[in-house]
Amino acid sequence: MDDLDIRKKSARKQAFAARKAAFGSGLDEAANRRLSNYLATLEDFDIIAGYMPIRTEISPMQVMNELHASGKTVVVPVIAGKGKPLLFSRWTPGCAMVEGPFGAMIPEAADYLRPQVLITPLVAFDRRGYRLGYGGGFYDRSIEMLTLAEEPYAVGFAYSAQELPQVPVGENDRRLNALVTEREVLVFG
């Protein structure tokens, strides 16, 4: 394990504890309201990727339901395999779901689309716009792959407690365009 991996492991441990403490403390509603308001300021987009929360992740479900009701197409990530970018399958409220890798629920009927906006879960973030995920690199690879066709707009979604002074960053780590918490919206370059 190299120095970067050690620093990321340590940062994840600290951020998981902070996220666990914030989870279930009534912050999701305010965060969803802030996320909804921020997404309304973005240029036209038709397809947006949310996610099905696992463990102690902040839930974007309120916003996903609102987006669907407003006529937007909502997709959720599907892990295609180790080392591969995510696929994004159409989601609608009440659609049949099955358990995918890591316990995340995915639509039973696969209908893969290319999102223009990504709401990204994370373990930690910093004010430079970097996120720390679970360590599989799925979102970094997915943003890179989506960029080949058109630059996706990546919005991190987290509890403010998940902020670190500086997330350890490697050459493959991708910067977010924005980050939304229950307290604020940060927009990066």
N, C-alpha and C positions, 0 to 999 in steps of 0.2 A: 504494500500500500504506500503510495507516494504522499508527499506533504499536502498536496491539494486534496486528496481523498481523505486524509486525516482531518484537515480543517473543515471539510464539508460534513464529515460524520459528526464532529463536535458541534457544528452549527445546527445540524438537524436535531440533535439531541436537545439542545437548548430551545429551539423553535417548537418542537413537538410538545414540550412541557408547557410552553406559553400558550400554544394553540389549545391544548387540552384544558387549561385553566379558563380560557375565554369561551370555549364551547359550552353551549347550554346556558349561558348567562344573559340571554335576552338581547344579544347584539345583532342577530341576523336580520331582524326587521329593518332596523336603521340602515344597515349595510345594503340590503336589497333596495331600499328606497333611494339611497345615494347612487347605487349602480344603475337603476332604472332611469334616474334623472340624467346621469352622465351619458348613457347610451343614446338618449333622446337628442343629445347635442351632436352626435356623429353624423357625417354625411350619409347619404342613402346607402343602405345595405339591405340585402334580402335574406341572406343565410348567416345565422349566428350559431356558434358552438357554445353550448353550456356544458354542464357535466353533472353526473349523478354523484352526489357527495358520498364519500366513504369515511369511516372512522370519525375523526373530529373536524373534518373539513367544513368550512362555512358553506351553507346551502344557498345556491342561486335559484332554487326551484320557483320562488315567487316571481322573479324576473323572467324566467323561462316561460311560465304560464302567461304572464302579461305579453311577452313578445309573440307567443303563438296566437293569443287572442287578438292582437293587433294586425295579424296577417303575415308576420315574419315566419320564415322557415327556421325551425330550431333543430340542431343536430347535436349529438353527444358522441364523445370519443369511444372508439373501439380499439383495443390493443390487438394489432395484427400479428405480433410476435416479437420476441426479444431482438433488439437492435433495429427495429423497423419503425417508420413514422406511424402515427395514429391514423386510423380511418375515422370518418365522421358519418354516422348514420342518422337519418331523420327520426326525430322524436316528436310525439304529440302527447298531450295529457291523456292518461288512461291507456296508452298503447301497451300491448303485451311486451313484457320485459323478461329477460333471463339473466342469470348471473354470468358475468364475464370474468376475465382474469382479475386478480386482486380484490375480488368481491364487488366490483362496480357493476351495477345493473346496466344492461344494454338492450336496445330494441330487439325483439325476437325476429322481426322481419328486417333484414338488412336492406337499406336504401341509402347508398353512400353518395354524399354531396361534398362540395368544396366550400367551406365557410369563408366568409370575408372578414368576420370578427370572431375572435376567440376569447371567451371568458375562461381564464386559466386558474385552476387551483394551485396551491403552492404550500410549501412548508415554512419558508421564510422569504423576506424581501428586504431590500435596502432602498435608500432614497436616490440611488443612481439608476434604478430601474431594473435591477437584476433580481431574479427569483431563484430560489433553491427548491427543487422538487424532491421526489423520493429517491432519485439517483439512477433511474432507468434511462433518462435522456429523451423520453417520448415526446414531450412538448418541444424541446429544442430541435429535434429532428423534424417534427411536424411543421414547425414554423419555417424551417429551412426549405422543406419540400414544397410547402404552399407558396413560398416566395418565388419559386421558379415560374409560376404562372402569374401571380399578382401578390404584392406584399400584403399579408394579412395584418389586421390590427389586433394586437394581443393586449388584453386587459386583465391584469392580475386581480384576484378577488380573495381577500383575507381579512382576518381580524387585525386590528392595529397592534395587538400584543405580539404578532409574529415578526415585527420589524427588528432587524439587526443593524448595528452600526455599519457593517459591511459584509455582504455575502461573498464567500470565496468563489471566484470565477475562473473558469478555464477557457480555453480557446473555442470550444464548441457551445458555450453558454450564450443564449440569445437574450437580448434586452427586451423588456416589455415596452409597449407604447404608453401605457397608463396603468395605474393601480388604484383600486377602490377598497376602502375599509369603512367601518361604521362611523369613523371620524372625519375622513377626508378623501379627496380625489387627488392623486399625484399624476401629472402628465410629464412624460420624459421626451425631450428633444423632438 
